[in-house]
Amino acid sequence: MPKPMEIKEVGNVYELRRDQWRGHVAKITKDPDLLRAIKEYTWTYRDGAHPYLHSSALNMYFHEFVLGYIYGAKFIDEMQAKGNIIEHLDNDGMNTFENMHILSEDLNKAKAFTIDKMTASRKKAFLYRLMFWMFITNMMLRCFSYRYL
């Protein structure tokens, strides 16, 4: 039986570690219920161009599980069936904390040929601006939808 995950609270994030993950750290939103759900399964590190955690019992990647938990598995399945993918803004497959978005494959490719080629400092500044505008847009949509319900 594998050793249990090491769990560390850092602000509003849980950092998860296992020896098998070769020093990599998974990050999730500090949500005790989400953490409990994650702990029900063994998450195995898969190396590659984009390393990810995977559960053989679920036949699912960690980031799919986290998004499915937050938004509902049905919603995630519907979005992926429409040709969308789960994109990690910082390209870190272990980071699910405020890092994942559902994008079309075309937008993901555009990101790969633009943002991903930026220097680290330019990319960080760009992503902070992007996240700010996504937050503002989300807030505006919420206000609009509440006003006209």
OpenMM code with the backbone's topology and positions (N, CA, C; nanometers):
from openmm import Vec3, app, unit

residues = "MET PRO LYS PRO MET GLU ILE LYS GLU VAL GLY ASN VAL TYR GLU LEU ARG ARG ASP GLN TRP ARG GLY HIS VAL ALA LYS ILE THR LYS ASP PRO ASP LEU LEU ARG ALA ILE LYS GLU TYR THR TRP THR TYR ARG ASP GLY ALA HIS PRO TYR LEU HIS SER SER ALA LEU ASN MET TYR PHE HIS GLU PHE VAL LEU GLY TYR ILE TYR GLY ALA LYS PHE ILE ASP GLU MET GLN ALA LYS GLY ASN ILE ILE GLU HIS LEU ASP ASN ASP GLY MET ASN THR PHE GLU ASN MET HIS ILE LEU SER GLU ASP LEU ASN LYS ALA LYS ALA PHE THR ILE ASP LYS MET THR ALA SER ARG LYS LYS ALA PHE LEU TYR ARG LEU MET PHE TRP MET PHE ILE THR ASN MET MET LEU ARG CYS PHE SER TYR ARG TYR LEU".split()
positions = [
    Vec3(0.0847, -0.1185, 0.0000),
    Vec3(0.0000, 0.0000, 0.0000),
    Vec3(0.0889, 0.1245, 0.0000),
    Vec3(0.0575, 0.2223, -0.0869),
    Vec3(0.1414, 0.3419, -0.0933),
    Vec3(0.1306, 0.4256, 0.0340),
    Vec3(0.2377, 0.4980, 0.0590),
    Vec3(0.2362, 0.5886, 0.1732),
    Vec3(0.1330, 0.6983, 0.1486),
    Vec3(0.0692, 0.7461, 0.2554),
    Vec3(-0.0307, 0.8522, 0.2363),
    Vec3(0.0348, 0.9821, 0.1894),
    Vec3(-0.0476, 1.0677, 0.1331),
    Vec3(0.0006, 1.1976, 0.0879),
    Vec3(0.0403, 1.2834, 0.2067),
    Vec3(0.1417, 1.3623, 0.1849),
    Vec3(0.1765, 1.4666, 0.2806),
    Vec3(0.0946, 1.5889, 0.2408),
    Vec3(0.0274, 1.6489, 0.3367),
    Vec3(-0.0607, 1.7624, 0.3087),
    Vec3(-0.0128, 1.8821, 0.3889),
    Vec3(0.0043, 1.9933, 0.3192),
    Vec3(0.0508, 2.1156, 0.3837),
    Vec3(-0.0438, 2.2294, 0.3454),
    Vec3(-0.0885, 2.3048, 0.4457),
    Vec3(-0.1723, 2.4219, 0.4196),
    Vec3(-0.0826, 2.5429, 0.3991),
    Vec3(-0.1020, 2.6108, 0.2875),
    Vec3(-0.0272, 2.7327, 0.2581),
    Vec3(-0.1295, 2.8375, 0.2150),
    Vec3(-0.1653, 2.9258, 0.3068),
    Vec3(-0.2680, 3.0256, 0.2756),
    Vec3(-0.3990, 2.9571, 0.2432),
    Vec3(-0.4527, 2.9841, 0.1239),
    Vec3(-0.5798, 2.9234, 0.0837),
    Vec3(-0.5593, 2.8074, -0.0139),
    Vec3(-0.4449, 2.7399, 0.0017),
    Vec3(-0.4088, 2.6283, -0.0852),
    Vec3(-0.3669, 2.5086, -0.0001),
    Vec3(-0.4024, 2.3891, -0.0476),
    Vec3(-0.3438, 2.2666, 0.0062),
    Vec3(-0.2356, 2.2233, -0.0919),
    Vec3(-0.1170, 2.1960, -0.0402),
    Vec3(-0.0101, 2.1388, -0.1212),
    Vec3(-0.0014, 1.9910, -0.0862),
    Vec3(-0.0058, 1.9070, -0.1877),
    Vec3(-0.0059, 1.7623, -0.1694),
    Vec3(0.1234, 1.7047, -0.2255),
    Vec3(0.1822, 1.6104, -0.1513),
    Vec3(0.3075, 1.5471, -0.1940),
    Vec3(0.3026, 1.3981, -0.1640),
    Vec3(0.3701, 1.3229, -0.2488),
    Vec3(0.3975, 1.1813, -0.2241),
    Vec3(0.5372, 1.1530, -0.2754),
    Vec3(0.6054, 1.0587, -0.2141),
    Vec3(0.7405, 1.0233, -0.2581),
    Vec3(0.7428, 0.9855, -0.4057),
    Vec3(0.6417, 0.9139, -0.4508),
    Vec3(0.6356, 0.8657, -0.5886),
    Vec3(0.6288, 0.9802, -0.6901),
    Vec3(0.5928, 1.0997, -0.6467),
    Vec3(0.5754, 1.2125, -0.7383),
    Vec3(0.7068, 1.2831, -0.7706),
    Vec3(0.8184, 1.2303, -0.7238),
    Vec3(0.9528, 1.2804, -0.7572),
    Vec3(0.9717, 1.4291, -0.7276),
    Vec3(0.9243, 1.4709, -0.6138),
    Vec3(0.9435, 1.6097, -0.5728),
    Vec3(0.8392, 1.7066, -0.6256),
    Vec3(0.7499, 1.6598, -0.7110),
    Vec3(0.6446, 1.7469, -0.7630),
    Vec3(0.5363, 1.7665, -0.6577),
    Vec3(0.4722, 1.8810, -0.6626),
    Vec3(0.3699, 1.9176, -0.5649),
    Vec3(0.2396, 1.9459, -0.6383),
    Vec3(0.1320, 1.8849, -0.5922),
    Vec3(-0.0007, 1.9153, -0.6459),
    Vec3(-0.0625, 2.0232, -0.5579),
    Vec3(-0.1315, 2.1172, -0.6206),
    Vec3(-0.1947, 2.2261, -0.5461),
    Vec3(-0.3440, 2.2277, -0.5755),
    Vec3(-0.4219, 2.2400, -0.4674),
    Vec3(-0.5670, 2.2515, -0.4817),
    Vec3(-0.6169, 2.3631, -0.3916),
    Vec3(-0.7350, 2.4117, -0.4218),
    Vec3(-0.8018, 2.5098, -0.3374),
    Vec3(-0.8228, 2.4501, -0.1988),
    Vec3(-0.8082, 2.5319, -0.0976),
    Vec3(-0.8259, 2.4851, 0.0400),
    Vec3(-0.9746, 2.4605, 0.0661),
    Vec3(-1.0162, 2.3409, 0.0323),
    Vec3(-1.1546, 2.2972, 0.0483),
    Vec3(-1.1492, 2.1595, 0.1144),
    Vec3(-1.1842, 2.1510, 0.2424),
    Vec3(-1.1736, 2.0224, 0.3135),
    Vec3(-1.2517, 1.9087, 0.2476),
    Vec3(-1.3670, 1.9389, 0.1882),
    Vec3(-1.4454, 1.8340, 0.1223),
    Vec3(-1.3747, 1.7834, -0.0033),
    Vec3(-1.3172, 1.8748, -0.0796),
    Vec3(-1.2401, 1.8348, -0.1979),
    Vec3(-1.1202, 1.7507, -0.1552),
    Vec3(-1.0527, 1.7925, -0.0510),
    Vec3(-0.9373, 1.7167, -0.0016),
    Vec3(-0.9784, 1.5757, 0.0401),
    Vec3(-1.0905, 1.5645, 0.1109),
    Vec3(-1.1404, 1.4320, 0.1516),
    Vec3(-1.1671, 1.3446, 0.0293),
    Vec3(-1.2285, 1.4035, -0.0728),
    Vec3(-1.2595, 1.3277, -0.1948),
    Vec3(-1.1312, 1.2821, -0.2644),
    Vec3(-1.0320, 1.3682, -0.2698),
    Vec3(-0.9041, 1.3336, -0.3334),
    Vec3(-0.8353, 1.2206, -0.2579),
    Vec3(-0.8430, 1.2247, -0.1260),
    Vec3(-0.7750, 1.1248, -0.0432),
    Vec3(-0.8369, 0.9855, -0.0552),
    Vec3(-0.9537, 0.9750, -0.1149),
    Vec3(-1.0169, 0.8440, -0.1327),
    Vec3(-0.9473, 0.7598, -0.2393),
    Vec3(-0.8621, 0.8226, -0.3201),
    Vec3(-0.7988, 0.7533, -0.4319),
    Vec3(-0.6469, 0.7671, -0.4258),
    Vec3(-0.5806, 0.6745, -0.4920),
    Vec3(-0.4356, 0.6829, -0.5065),
    Vec3(-0.4070, 0.7560, -0.6366),
    Vec3(-0.3257, 0.8605, -0.6280),
    Vec3(-0.2904, 0.9410, -0.7441),
    Vec3(-0.1451, 0.9127, -0.7789),
    Vec3(-0.1248, 0.8634, -0.8998),
    Vec3(0.0073, 0.8222, -0.9452),
    Vec3(0.0632, 0.9260, -1.0411),
    Vec3(0.1899, 0.9557, -1.0228),
    Vec3(0.2577, 1.0525, -1.1092),
    Vec3(0.2884, 0.9888, -1.2435),
    Vec3(0.2513, 1.0583, -1.3510),
    Vec3(0.2822, 1.0136, -1.4869),
    Vec3(0.3726, 1.1171, -1.5514),
    Vec3(0.4899, 1.0730, -1.5870),
    Vec3(0.5889, 1.1615, -1.6474),
    Vec3(0.5592, 1.1783, -1.7958),
    Vec3(0.6127, 1.2822, -1.8529),
    Vec3(0.5958, 1.3058, -1.9955),
    Vec3(0.6159, 1.4524, -2.0258),
    Vec3(0.5769, 1.4919, -2.1462),
    Vec3(0.5899, 1.6323, -2.1851),
    Vec3(0.5136, 1.7214, -2.0872),
    Vec3(0.3985, 1.6735, -2.0436),
    Vec3(0.3190, 1.7430, -1.9424),
    Vec3(0.2878, 1.6422, -1.8323),
    Vec3(0.3653, 1.6419, -1.7247),
    Vec3(0.3403, 1.5444, -1.6181),
    Vec3(0.2067, 1.5700, -1.5479),
    Vec3(0.1384, 1.4609, -1.5183),
    Vec3(0.0081, 1.4686, -1.4535),
    Vec3(-0.0026, 1.3612, -1.3466),
    Vec3(-0.1029, 1.3773, -1.2609),
    Vec3(-0.1409, 1.2721, -1.1670),
    Vec3(-0.2596, 1.1978, -1.2265),
    Vec3(-0.2639, 1.0681, -1.2022),
    Vec3(-0.3693, 0.9847, -1.2597),
    Vec3(-0.4162, 0.8839, -1.1555),
    Vec3(-0.5451, 0.8564, -1.1556),
    Vec3(-0.6015, 0.7520, -1.0705),
    Vec3(-0.6443, 0.6360, -1.1592),
    Vec3(-0.5826, 0.5210, -1.1387),
    Vec3(-0.6215, 0.4020, -1.2159),
    Vec3(-0.7621, 0.3570, -1.1785),
    Vec3(-0.7977, 0.3714, -1.0515),
    Vec3(-0.9304, 0.3292, -1.0061),
    Vec3(-1.0407, 0.4067, -1.0781),
    Vec3(-1.0166, 0.5340, -1.1034),
    Vec3(-1.1157, 0.6181, -1.1717),
    Vec3(-1.0914, 0.6269, -1.3218),
    Vec3(-0.9709, 0.5873, -1.3640),
    Vec3(-0.9257, 0.6102, -1.5012),
    Vec3(-0.9441, 0.7577, -1.5372),
    Vec3(-0.8885, 0.8425, -1.4500),
    Vec3(-0.9097, 0.9863, -1.4628),
    Vec3(-0.7855, 1.0607, -1.4152),
    Vec3(-0.7608, 1.1736, -1.4803),
    Vec3(-0.6519, 1.2604, -1.4369),
    Vec3(-0.6986, 1.3479, -1.3209),
    Vec3(-0.6027, 1.3871, -1.2403),
    Vec3(-0.6271, 1.4673, -1.1209),
    Vec3(-0.7019, 1.5966, -1.1544),
    Vec3(-0.6566, 1.6667, -1.2583),
    Vec3(-0.7200, 1.7942, -1.2922),
    Vec3(-0.8647, 1.7747, -1.3379),
    Vec3(-0.8942, 1.6632, -1.4048),
    Vec3(-1.0329, 1.6344, -1.4432),
    Vec3(-1.1183, 1.6085, -1.3194),
    Vec3(-1.0603, 1.5364, -1.2240),
    Vec3(-1.1319, 1.5073, -1.0999),
    Vec3(-1.1641, 1.6367, -1.0251),
    Vec3(-1.0641, 1.7238, -1.0134),
    Vec3(-1.0832, 1.8494, -0.9393),
    Vec3(-1.1890, 1.9359, -1.0072),
    Vec3(-1.1782, 1.9546, -1.1380),
    Vec3(-1.2791, 2.0357, -1.2075),
    Vec3(-1.4168, 1.9704, -1.2016),
    Vec3(-1.4207, 1.8384, -1.2145),
    Vec3(-1.5481, 1.7676, -1.2038),
    Vec3(-1.6105, 1.7837, -1.0666),
    Vec3(-1.5277, 1.7865, -0.9649),
    Vec3(-1.5769, 1.8062, -0.8285),
    Vec3(-1.6351, 1.9472, -0.8133),
    Vec3(-1.5655, 2.0447, -0.8686),
    Vec3(-1.6070, 2.1844, -0.8529),
    Vec3(-1.7292, 2.2169, -0.9386),
    Vec3(-1.7260, 2.1773, -1.0658),
    Vec3(-1.8313, 2.2171, -1.1599),
    Vec3(-1.9301, 2.1061, -1.1934),
    Vec3(-1.8982, 1.9847, -1.1546),
    Vec3(-1.9825, 1.8708, -1.1891),
    Vec3(-1.9249, 1.7965, -1.3079),
    Vec3(-1.9149, 1.6659, -1.2946),
    Vec3(-1.8550, 1.5833, -1.3999),
    Vec3(-1.9333, 1.5941, -1.5304),
    Vec3(-2.0645, 1.6070, -1.5204),
    Vec3(-2.1475, 1.6161, -1.6413),
    Vec3(-2.1103, 1.7405, -1.7223),
    Vec3(-2.0927, 1.8522, -1.6548),
    Vec3(-2.0558, 1.9765, -1.7231),
    Vec3(-1.9203, 1.9625, -1.7924),
    Vec3(-1.8236, 1.9046, -1.7224),
    Vec3(-1.6899, 1.8869, -1.7804),
    Vec3(-1.6975, 1.7952, -1.9019),
    Vec3(-1.7721, 1.6866, -1.8906),
    Vec3(-1.7881, 1.5943, -2.0037),
    Vec3(-1.8516, 1.6647, -2.1237),
    Vec3(-1.9539, 1.7468, -2.0980),
    Vec3(-2.0205, 1.8197, -2.2064),
    Vec3(-1.9241, 1.9169, -2.2745),
    Vec3(-1.8454, 1.9872, -2.1955),
    Vec3(-1.7501, 2.0831, -2.2519),
    Vec3(-1.6444, 2.0114, -2.3364),
    Vec3(-1.5952, 1.8986, -2.2872),
    Vec3(-1.4943, 1.8248, -2.3623),
    Vec3(-1.5546, 1.7620, -2.4882),
    Vec3(-1.6802, 1.7219, -2.4822),
    Vec3(-1.7467, 1.6650, -2.5998),
    Vec3(-1.7611, 1.7692, -2.7107),
    Vec3(-1.7637, 1.8962, -2.6724),
    Vec3(-1.7742, 2.0050, -2.7706),
    Vec3(-1.6379, 2.0441, -2.8270),
    Vec3(-1.5337, 1.9685, -2.7940),
    Vec3(-1.4011, 1.9967, -2.8485),
    Vec3(-1.3156, 2.0867, -2.7618),
    Vec3(-1.3590, 2.1114, -2.6402),
    Vec3(-1.2804, 2.1934, -2.5484),
    Vec3(-1.1851, 2.1048, -2.4690),
    Vec3(-1.0833, 2.1669, -2.4148),
    Vec3(-0.9869, 2.0947, -2.3326),
    Vec3(-0.9668, 2.1689, -2.2015),
    Vec3(-0.9114, 2.0988, -2.1047),
    Vec3(-0.8737, 2.1618, -1.9784),
    Vec3(-0.7319, 2.2140, -1.9959),
    Vec3(-0.7156, 2.3418, -1.9786),
    Vec3(-0.5868, 2.4072, -2.0002),
    Vec3(-0.5314, 2.4586, -1.8681),
    Vec3(-0.4050, 2.4305, -1.8445),
    Vec3(-0.3341, 2.4838, -1.7283),
    Vec3(-0.2627, 2.6106, -1.7744),
    Vec3(-0.3016, 2.7253, -1.7212),
    Vec3(-0.2428, 2.8511, -1.7671),
    Vec3(-0.0915, 2.8526, -1.7548),
    Vec3(-0.0393, 2.7954, -1.6456),
    Vec3(0.1062, 2.7977, -1.6275),
    Vec3(0.1728, 2.6699, -1.6794),
    Vec3(0.0966, 2.5865, -1.7490),
    Vec3(0.1452, 2.4602, -1.8062),
    Vec3(0.1950, 2.3613, -1.7018),
    Vec3(0.1558, 2.3796, -1.5777),
    Vec3(0.1937, 2.2881, -1.4700),
    Vec3(0.0751, 2.1969, -1.4421),
    Vec3(0.0828, 2.0741, -1.4906),
    Vec3(-0.0265, 1.9790, -1.4748),
    Vec3(-0.0554, 1.9405, -1.3311),
    Vec3(0.0331, 1.9761, -1.2406),
    Vec3(0.0137, 1.9450, -1.0988),
    Vec3(-0.0600, 2.0576, -1.0258),
    Vec3(-0.0670, 2.1734, -1.0870),
    Vec3(-0.1262, 2.2901, -1.0220),
    Vec3(-0.2710, 2.3052, -1.0662),
    Vec3(-0.3628, 2.2783, -0.9761),
    Vec3(-0.5045, 2.2952, -1.0089),
    Vec3(-0.5640, 2.4146, -0.9354),
    Vec3(-0.4808, 2.4899, -0.8669),
    Vec3(-0.5296, 2.6046, -0.7906),
    Vec3(-0.5298, 2.7289, -0.8790),
    Vec3(-0.6484, 2.7789, -0.9112),
    Vec3(-0.6650, 2.8997, -0.9926),
    Vec3(-0.5774, 2.8968, -1.1170),
    Vec3(-0.5663, 2.7819, -1.1771),
    Vec3(-0.4755, 2.7657, -1.2893),
    Vec3(-0.5422, 2.6994, -1.4088),
    Vec3(-0.6598, 2.6443, -1.3895),
    Vec3(-0.7222, 2.5675, -1.4963),
    Vec3(-0.8387, 2.6428, -1.5587),
    Vec3(-0.8463, 2.6292, -1.6892),
    Vec3(-0.9563, 2.6880, -1.7642),
    Vec3(-0.9975, 2.5892, -1.8715),
    Vec3(-1.1193, 2.6000, -1.9154),
    Vec3(-1.1664, 2.5171, -2.0254),
    Vec3(-1.1621, 2.6041, -2.1500),
    Vec3(-1.0811, 2.5613, -2.2460),
    Vec3(-1.0603, 2.6375, -2.3688),
    Vec3(-1.0846, 2.5493, -2.4900),
    Vec3(-1.1138, 2.6142, -2.6013),
    Vec3(-1.1197, 2.5391, -2.7266),
    Vec3(-0.9768, 2.5010, -2.7645),
    Vec3(-0.9645, 2.3995, -2.8460),
    Vec3(-0.8305, 2.3595, -2.8903),
    Vec3(-0.7629, 2.4729, -2.9668),
    Vec3(-0.8406, 2.5507, -3.0421),
    Vec3(-0.7830, 2.6632, -3.1165),
    Vec3(-0.7233, 2.7676, -3.0224),
    Vec3(-0.7963, 2.8017, -2.9158),
    Vec3(-0.7424, 2.8988, -2.8200),
    Vec3(-0.6197, 2.8430, -2.7489),
    Vec3(-0.6211, 2.7141, -2.7214),
    Vec3(-0.5049, 2.6523, -2.6583),
    Vec3(-0.3827, 2.6605, -2.7504),
    Vec3(-0.4039, 2.6368, -2.8794),
    Vec3(-0.2932, 2.6470, -2.9752),
    Vec3(-0.2451, 2.7910, -2.9865),
    Vec3(-0.3390, 2.8852, -2.9853),
    Vec3(-0.2999, 3.0267, -2.9899),
    Vec3(-0.2147, 3.0614, -2.8681),
    Vec3(-0.2532, 3.0107, -2.7530),
    Vec3(-0.1741, 3.0327, -2.6308),
    Vec3(-0.0345, 2.9731, -2.6474),
    Vec3(-0.0283, 2.8538, -2.7044),
    Vec3(0.1013, 2.7867, -2.7222),
    Vec3(0.1947, 2.8669, -2.8123),
    Vec3(0.1388, 2.9322, -2.9143),
    Vec3(0.2223, 3.0056, -3.0096),
    Vec3(0.2456, 3.1512, -2.9700),
    Vec3(0.1840, 3.1943, -2.8592),
    Vec3(0.2023, 3.3333, -2.8162),
    Vec3(0.2499, 3.3384, -2.6709),
    Vec3(0.1587, 3.3218, -2.5794),
    Vec3(0.1884, 3.3371, -2.4370),
    Vec3(0.2982, 3.2423, -2.3909),
    Vec3(0.2896, 3.1163, -2.4321),
    Vec3(0.3875, 3.0177, -2.3852),
    Vec3(0.5289, 3.0476, -2.4342),
    Vec3(0.5422, 3.1306, -2.5369),
    Vec3(0.6750, 3.1646, -2.5883),
    Vec3(0.7323, 3.2907, -2.5238),
    Vec3(0.6542, 3.3577, -2.4410),
    Vec3(0.7017, 3.4791, -2.3752),
    Vec3(0.8056, 3.4448, -2.2693),
    Vec3(0.8870, 3.5429, -2.2369),
    Vec3(0.9794, 3.5244, -2.1254),
    Vec3(0.8973, 3.5114, -1.9980),
    Vec3(0.9559, 3.4557, -1.8960),
    Vec3(0.8835, 3.4302, -1.7709),
    Vec3(0.8232, 3.5579, -1.7128),
    Vec3(0.8973, 3.6670, -1.7115),
    Vec3(0.8456, 3.7903, -1.6509),
    Vec3(0.7322, 3.8499, -1.7341),
    Vec3(0.7449, 3.8473, -1.8666),
    Vec3(0.6368, 3.8982, -1.9521),
    Vec3(0.5126, 3.8111, -1.9397),
    Vec3(0.5346, 3.6796, -1.9336),
    Vec3(0.4225, 3.5869, -1.9223),
    Vec3(0.3483, 3.6092, -1.7911),
    Vec3(0.4227, 3.6255, -1.6829),
    Vec3(0.3608, 3.6456, -1.5518),
    Vec3(0.2759, 3.7726, -1.5525),
    Vec3(0.3297, 3.8809, -1.6051),
    Vec3(0.2546, 4.0066, -1.6116),
    Vec3(0.1303, 3.9903, -1.6987),
    Vec3(0.1453, 3.9234, -1.8121),
    Vec3(0.0328, 3.9023, -1.9020),
    Vec3(-0.0756, 3.8183, -1.8349),
    Vec3(-0.0349, 3.7096, -1.7694),
    Vec3(-0.1326, 3.6214, -1.7059),
    Vec3(-0.2048, 3.6910, -1.5913),
    Vec3(-0.1333, 3.7749, -1.5159),
    Vec3(-0.2004, 3.8500, -1.4095),
    Vec3(-0.3055, 3.9437, -1.4682),
    Vec3(-0.2719, 4.0102, -1.5782),
    Vec3(-0.3704, 4.0983, -1.6429),
    Vec3(-0.4876, 4.0168, -1.6956),
    Vec3(-0.4575, 3.9032, -1.7571),
    Vec3(-0.5625, 3.8178, -1.8104),
    Vec3(-0.6552, 3.7698, -1.6990),
    Vec3(-0.5971, 3.7248, -1.5886),
    Vec3(-0.6790, 3.6771, -1.4768),
    Vec3(-0.7630, 3.7910, -1.4193),
    Vec3(-0.7070, 3.9118, -1.4139),
    Vec3(-0.7819, 4.0270, -1.3648),
    Vec3(-0.9038, 4.0518, -1.4540),
    Vec3(-0.8832, 4.0524, -1.5857),
    Vec3(-0.9938, 4.0789, -1.6773),
    Vec3(-1.0954, 3.9655, -1.6765),
    Vec3(-1.0490, 3.8429, -1.6568),
    Vec3(-1.1431, 3.7310, -1.6454),
    Vec3(-1.2278, 3.7469, -1.5197),
    Vec3(-1.1657, 3.7920, -1.4108),
    Vec3(-1.2379, 3.8155, -1.2857),
    Vec3(-1.3421, 3.9253, -1.3054),
    Vec3(-1.3012, 4.0367, -1.3667),
    Vec3(-1.3931, 4.1488, -1.3900),
    Vec3(-1.5094, 4.1042, -1.4785),
    Vec3(-1.4782, 4.0311, -1.5845),
    Vec3(-1.5829, 3.9827, -1.6753),
    Vec3(-1.6795, 3.8910, -1.6016),
    Vec3(-1.6255, 3.8020, -1.5202),
    Vec3(-1.7089, 3.7105, -1.4427),
    Vec3(-1.8005, 3.7882, -1.3482),
    Vec3(-1.7468, 3.8889, -1.2819),
    Vec3(-1.8275, 3.9693, -1.1895),
    Vec3(-1.9370, 4.0444, -1.2649),
    Vec3(-1.9030, 4.0978, -1.3815),
    Vec3(-2.0029, 4.1695, -1.4610),
    Vec3(-2.1139, 4.0748, -1.5053),
    Vec3(-2.0764, 3.9545, -1.5470),
    Vec3(-2.1775, 3.8575, -1.5895),
    Vec3(-2.2684, 3.8187, -1.4738),
    Vec3(-2.2096, 3.8035, -1.3562),
    Vec3(-2.2915, 3.7699, -1.2393),
    Vec3(-2.3889, 3.8823, -1.2073),
    Vec3(-2.3404, 4.0054, -1.2086),
    Vec3(-2.4282, 4.1198, -1.1802),
    Vec3(-2.5387, 4.1286, -1.2836),
    Vec3(-2.5031, 4.1109, -1.4094),
    Vec3(-2.6005, 4.1185, -1.5170),
    Vec3(-2.7057, 4.0093, -1.5026),
    Vec3(-2.6616, 3.8870, -1.4752),
    Vec3(-2.7572, 3.7762, -1.4676),
    Vec3(-2.8491, 3.7900, -1.3471),
    Vec3(-2.7987, 3.8412, -1.2347),
    Vec3(-2.8842, 3.8599, -1.1177),
    Vec3(-2.9867, 3.9708, -1.1417),
    Vec3(-2.9450, 4.0717, -1.2127),
    Vec3(-3.0328, 4.1857, -1.2357),
    Vec3(-3.1496, 4.1489, -1.3264),
    Vec3(-3.1262, 4.0584, -1.4207),
    Vec3(-3.2287, 4.0298, -1.5206),
    Vec3(-3.2930, 3.8924, -1.5057),
    Vec3(-3.2809, 3.8314, -1.3897),
    Vec3(-3.3464, 3.7015, -1.3685),
    Vec3(-3.4941, 3.7187, -1.3426),
] * unit.nanometer
topology = app.Topology()
chain = topology.addChain("A")
for resn in residues:
    res = topology.addResidue(resn, chain)
    for name in ("N", "CA", "C"):
        topology.addAtom(name, app.Element.getBySymbol(name[0]), res)
